Amino acid sequence: MLILTCPAQLQRLEGALRRSLPLTLPVYGAVMNINRGNPAGLEVVVDAWPEFGAVLARRRGEVPLDDCYRNTSAVFYRDVGAYRALLETPGCLRWDAAFHIIGLQDGVPAVSEAIARAKGIELDISHYYTYLHPNPSTMPEPRLDPGLRVGSLTPAHVDLLNKTWPYGGTARSRQYLEELLRLFPSLCLRDGAGQPLSWALTDPFGAGTHGYTLPAHRRSGYMCTVLGLAARRAQARGFPTFGFTATGNRPMQRLQEEMGHQRLPGLCCYILHNPNLKGA
């Protein structure tokens, strides 16, 4: 197991991951953030270098054992055996903690399930569709309704976000959302009084997250505007425009497809290890 810290190695890794898109999307986004100031304090672990068989982007340093929001890793492998060996290497992950692994390959949940059986720990696996826009510059120019303003969310809005996020409602989720607001781009539409009506955030892996419109303002095209503006801004920063949508969220799926996003084959898995520790 090697932790890549050399800037030249990390730049080389970014190029290698780019050539394997879209399967590398969350790891690629993490490495892009590392190479551009590393706001979230991530690090990259590989089984070997430069011919790696597996790569994992994880949080650097100590994370509380029950903080599954910040304790999230993204993975990509060229060889599933190398990936399992990497996860089983002492010090790669804390198996006595609550943590997520994100991956777009079939072997990702299979490896977690095999290790979990051997260690006697529980898993909670959630599946999502991955949507990627091939070229946001082709999106129609959004039109704003009179009285609306485009802005960013601030930490002052964290309680609103924690209340409306399907995975929120806890002190840990609030801490995580506050971190996203401080460190990563967000975009929102505000009314004349400055109150957020519709918004989208960005996570440490470069993915769009927590896209939401207040119920009283739905069916007004606000989310289409937010997603279009956010996609153009991500493209201007050199980042891919992608996100994960729940398989049962058909309205968001239809919206993204109408906007030209492409749904990738297969499913993205969010694997929560030790769910009994979450919120302990």
Sequence and secondary structure as in RCSB ss.txt:
>XXXX:A:sequence
MLILTCPAQLQRLEGALRRSLPLTLPVYGAVMNINRGNPAGLEVVVDAWPEFGAVLARRRGEVPLDDCYRNTSAV
FYRDVGAYRALLETPGCLRWDAAFHIIGLQDGVPAVSEAIARAKGIELDISHYYTYLHPNPSTMPEPRLDPGLRV
GSLTPAHVDLLNKTWPYGGTARSRQYLEELLRLFPSLCLRDGAGQPLSWALTDPFGAGTHGYTLPAHRRSGYMCT
VLGLAARRAQARGFPTFGFTATGNRPMQRLQEEMGHQRLPGLCCYILHNPNLKGA
>XXXX:A:secstr
 EEE  HHHHHHHHHHHHHTTTTTHHHHHHHHHHHTT TT EEEEESSSSS SEEEEEE S   TT TTTSEEEE
EES HHHHHHHHHSTTS  TTS EEEEESSTHHHHHHHHHHHHHT  EEEEEEEEEEES GGGS      TT EE
E   GGGHHHHHHHSTT  SHHHHHHHHHHHHHS EEEEE TTS EEEEEEE TTS EEEEEE GGG SSSHHHH
HHHHHHHHHHHTT  EEEEEETT HHHHHHHHHTT EE SS EEEEEE GGGTT 
